[in-house]
Amino acid sequence: MSDLAVRFRKLWDEIAPVGRDSGSGGYLRYALTEPELTLRGWFREQAGQRGMPVTEDGNGNLFAWWGDPAAGDAVLTGSHFDSVPHGGAYDGPLGVVSAFLAVDELRAAGATPVRPVAVAAFVEEEGGRFGVPCLGSRLLTGEIAVDRAAGLRDAAGVSFAEALGDRPAGADSGLLGRFAAFVELHVEQGRALVDLGAPVAVASAIWPHGRWRFDFHGEGNHAGTTRMADRRDPMLTYAFTVLAANKEARLRDAHATVGRVAVEPNATNAVPSKVTGWLDARAAEPATLDGLVEAVRAKATERAKRDGTELTCTQESATPLVEFDGGLADRLAALLDAPVLPTGAGHDAGVLAAHLPTAMLFVRNPTGVSHSPAESAGDADCAAGVAALARVLEELACR
C-alpha cells in the first residue's frame, strides 16, 4: 500500500465510526444533528492542525482557507458530511477528507498557492432532514429564498432556522464572488469506472432531476367493516402510481423512484385516509424529464377518479441539466489522462456550476452501489483520487 493510501486510511478511520448504525451498517448523519455536528467539529480540528482559518457563511456552510480568505479568485473544493437514511460512508465525506489530504500533498511538494484554496463542508446536501437537496449551496447562490429555507421542517417539526440556531443568512454575493472555480471530488455512483478499468474520471454533466410530492386523499375507515366496493382507498391510487412511474421511466430510458411514503393513520386495521409518496425523477434531457413527470401525474389523476380519491402533486425541488464548464472539464481530463462521464446524481457542484466554472472528479466504486451501506471505494483508488485532486488544485491555484 502506498504512503498516501496509508495516510488516507488513517484519516478516514477517524470519521468512519461517526453516525454508523450498528444494525444496518449504514449512516445516519442528518444535517445539524449530533453525528454531523461531530464531523463539523472534526473539520475545524483538521483545519486547525493545518493552520487553515475556518469561516462560516451564516447558512451552515463551513470553509477552511489555505491562503487569505479576503484575497479573492479562490479555488473552492470539498463536499458534504450529511447522509441519506442508512446511506454509505463515502458519499460526501470522501470529498472533504480528500481535499485536506490534497492540501497536504501540495505542501509536502513545496507548492505555494498564488490564489487561495478553500475546503468546503456544505450543509444538507442530501435533503435527508429538511427535504431540499443542496440546501447550503442553494442558499449560498441565492437559488432558494431565505424565508422558505428557514421554514423547512424535519420529521420532528424542527425548522432549519431552529437547527441552525439562527435565520439563514441567504446569498452572499461578496463571498460567492471570491471564488474563481469549484472542483468537487466524489465517489462514483455507478460502475462505469469498473468497466473502464480506471480509478478516476472527470464529470461532463448532471442529468436534470427533481422531487415531486404526491398527496393522495381518501376516506379513512375500518378494515373489517368497510365493504370493498364502498372504499375510497388512497393506497390503491398510490400503488398504481408507483407502477406507472416505473413503466413510464422505462419507456423513456429515464429514472423514476418512489423511495419514501407516509401513511395516515398508519394502522394495520384501518383503510388509510391519506397516503403521501415522493417521486424522484431523472432523465438525460429536460424534455424527457418533463414528459415523464406529466405522464405519471396524468395516470395518477385518472386512477384517482376511478378510486374515488383526490390527488395533489407538488414540486419540491428541481435541478436543470448541468453541463460542467466544457473547457475546464477537457483541461482536467487531459491533465489527468482520465475518462469523462455524465452522472444522474445531484451535487452541490451542480448548483455552483450556474455561477462559476465547476468540475467534478469521480473515484471508482467497485460495487457501483451508492446511498446504501454497500457503497465502497478501495484505499488505493481513494489515494489516486487525492493525487488527482492535488494535481488539479496545483494547476488551478498554484500556477
N, C-alpha and C positions, 0 to 999 in steps of 0.2 A: 504494500500500500504506500502511495506517495506521501511525502511530508504534508502536502496540502490536504490530502484526504484525511490524514490523521488529525490535523487541526480542525478540519470541518467537523469530524465526528466528535471531537472534544467539545466544541461549541454547541453542536446540535444536541448533545446529550444533556446540556444544561437546561434546555427548554422542553425536551421530549416528554417528561412526565406531567407537565403542567396542563391541567384540564382534560387528561385522558380518562375515559370512562372504563372502569375495570371490567364491566360486563361485555360491552360491545368492542372494546379496544379502540373505538373512535374518540373524537374530541368534542368537548362541549365548551368551546371558547367563544361565548357570545360577547358582543361588544360591550365594554364597560361593566362587565361582571368580574368576579374575583379572579378567574384564571387569566382573562385578558388584561386586567389591571396588573397582575403579577408580571406578565410579559412586558407590559409597558414600563414597569419598574426595571426589569432586566435590560430593556432598551436603553434606559437612562444610565444604567451601570456600565454597559458596554461602551456607550458614548463617552462617559467619564473616564474610563480606562484609556481611551484613545485621545483624550484632550479635545473632544468634539463637543462644543456647546449645543444644548438642546433648546429648541424653541417650540411653542405651541401656537396654533393659529386661531384658537377660540372655538374651533369646530370639532375638536377631538383628535386632530392630526398632529403627529409629532415629527420633528425634523432635527437630525443631528448633522452638524456642519463641519466639514473639513475645509477651512478657509473662512473668509469674512462673510457672515450672513448678509451683510448690507452691500456687498460689492456688486451684486447683480450678475447676469449672464451665467448663472449657476447650472450645473448638470445635476438633475434630480434622479435618484434611483430608490429602490426599496419596494415594499409591498404592504401586506397587512397581517395581523395576528388572528383575527376572528375566524371562526369556522361555521360551516353548516352543522345542523344537529348530527352528531356522531360522524363527523367528517374525518378526512385524512390528515396526516401530520404535515404534509409538505405544501399544500395549497395555501400560499400566502407567506408563512414564516420562512420558507426557503429563500424567498427574495430578500428578506430583511437580513437573515444570517449571512447570505452570500454577499450582500452589499458591504457589511462590516469587514468580512474577510477579503473582499476585493480592495478595500482601502488599505488593509494590512499588507496585501501583496504589493501594491504600488509604493507604499512607504518603504518596504523592505528592499525594493529595487531602486530606491533613491529618487523616485518620481516626485515632482512638485507641481501641484495644480496651478495653472495660470488663471483659472476661474474656479469658483468654489464647487465642491461636491456636497450634496445634501442627501442623507439617507432618510427616507420617509417610512413611517408606520401609519398607514391610513386607517381610520376608524370605520367600522360597519361596512366592510366591502361586500360581504355575503348577503346582507339583509336578513340574517338569521334571527335577529332580535327585534328590529323595528320595521322590517318588511320592505325597505327600499335598498336595493343593492348600490354599492359605490356611494354611500351617503356622504362620507367625508370628502371625497373628490368632487362630488356634485356641489357640495357647499363651497368648497374652495373656488370652484369655477363659476359659481352662480347659476348652475343648472337646476337647482331646486330652491324654492322660496324658503326663506328662513322660518316664517310662521308655520309652513307645512312641516318642515323638518322638526321644529320644536315640539309640535303636537303629535308626532308619531308615537305610538304606544306599543309596548311589548305585551305578551300574553297576560302578564300580571297587572297591566294597567299603568305601568311606569312610563312616563314620557321620556323622549330623548333628551329634552331640556333638563328634566329631573336627574336622569342618569349622568348627564354631562356636568351637572352642578351649576349650570347657568344657561341662559338662552344662547343658542349657537350664534356665532358672530357673522356667519354668511360669507359671501365672496369678499376677498381682499385683493383688489387689483394690484396693490403695491407688492404683496407677496407673490402673487402669480406672475407678475411682471419681472421678478428676479430670476425666473427660470428660463433657460435657453433651450433645454431639451429634457426629456424624461425617458429613461430606459428601465423597464421592469423585467426582472428575471422571475420565471415561474416554472413550476413543474408542468410537463406536458399533460394535458387532459385528453388523452387518446394514446394510440400506439404507433403513430406514423414513424417516429424515430426508431422504433424497434425494427420496423420493416426496412427502413433506410440504412440501418446499421450505423447511425450517427448519434453522438451523445448530446449535441446541442443544435438548435435551429433558431432561425430568425422568423418572426411573425410577419405575415403580409397583410392580414385583415382579420376583423372580428365580424362574424355574422350579425345582422340586425336581430334583435330579440326583445322580448318584453314579458310582463306578467299581467295576467287578467284574472280578476276575482269574479267567479260565477256564484251568485246567491240564488238558490232555489227555495221558494217558499211554498209550503203546502199546509196541510191540516194535521196537527198532532192528534193522535187518538190511541185507543187501547189495541194492542196487538192481538188480543184474544177475542174481542167482541166486535171489531170492525170488519164487516164483510169486504172481501177483496174488491168487489165491484163498487163499493162506496168510498174507497180510499182516494185521497189526494196526496200521494206519497212522493215527496221531493227526492227521495233516494233513488227512485226509478229514473227520474229525469237526469239526475246526476250520473248514474251508472251508464245511461245511454250516451251522455255527453263525453265521458271518458273514452268509450269505444269509438265514438265519432271522431274525436281528436286524434286517436291512434290511426284510424283509417285515412283521414284527410292528410295527415302528415306523411304517411307512406306514399300516398298518391302523388305528392309534390316533392318527394325526396327531401323533406324538411324534418324538423324535430318538434314533437309535442309531448309534454309530460304533465301529468297531474299527480304531484307527489305530496300534496298536503290537502287535508279535508277536515272540516269541523261539522259536527252534527248536533242538533238540538232536538230533544233534551238529552240525547246520547244514552238512552235506556234500552236494554235488551227487549223489554216487553212493551215498547211504545213505537207507534208509527211516527217517524220524525216530523217535526213542524218546519224545520229549516235545515238545509244542507248547503255548506259553502265549500267550493273547491277552487283551487288556484291553478290556473293553466300557465305553464312556462312554454312559450313557443319561439322557435328559432328557424331561420332559413337563410340560404345563401344570398338571396336578393330581397329587397323591401317589398316588391310587388308580390312575391311568393308568400312572404310572411302575412301581408295584408289579406291575401286570398285565403290562406289557411285559417286565420282567426275569424274572418267573416263567415266562412263555411261552417265552422264549429258553432258559432253563435246562431246562425240560421237553423241548423239542425237541432240545437238545444231549444230554441224558441218554438219550433214546430212540435217537438216532443212534449214540451211543457203544456201546450194546448191540449194534446191528447191525454196527458196525465192529470189535467185539472190543476196544474201548479203554475207558479209565476216565476219568471227569470229576470234578474237584473245583472248586467255584465258591466264591470268597471275596470278600466285600465289602470293599473297601479304603478307601472313603470314602463319605459320604452327607451331602447338604445338603438340609434340608427346604425346602418352599415358603417363600420370604421375601417378605412383603408389607411394603414400607417404610412407615414411620410415615405414615399417611394424612394427618394434619393437617399434618405438615411438608412432604410432597410437594405437597399442594394449595397450601400457603402459598408455596412456592418457584415452583411453576408460575404462580401469579398474579403473583408478584413479577417474574418473567422473561418473562411472556406466552409461555410455552413449552408445547409439547405434552407429554403424559405417555405413556410407553411401557413395556411389560414387556420382559424380556430372558431369553434362555435360557442366558446365560453366568454363571458363578460369579465372585464377587469377595470381597475382604476385607470390603466393605460388607455382604455377605450374612451373614457371621459376626457382625459387630459389631451388626447390626440386632436380634439377640436380646437385646442387653444395654443399648443406649442408642438414642435417636432417631437414625435414619440416613436419609440421602438420597443419590441419585446424579444426576450430570449427565452427559449423553452429548453428544459432539461429532460432527458429521456426518462420515461416512466415504464418500467418493464411489464407491468400488469396492464397498462392502458386504462386503469380504473382510477376515478377521482370522485371526490365527495363521498368517500367510503373509507373504512379502515384498511381496505386492501390497497389504497394508494401508496406508491413507494417510489424510491429512487436510490440507486446504488451510490455509495460514498465516492467511488471513482468518477462517476458521471456528475455528481454534485461538485466535486473538485474541478472537473472540466468546465462546469458552469461558472464557478468562481473565477477561474482563469480567463474565460471568455469575457465575463463582465469586467474584469480588471483591464483587459485589453481595450474594451470599448470605452471605459472611463478614461484610460490614458489617451486614447485617440481624441475624445471629445473635450477633456478638461485639462490635459497636461501638454498640449501642443499649441 
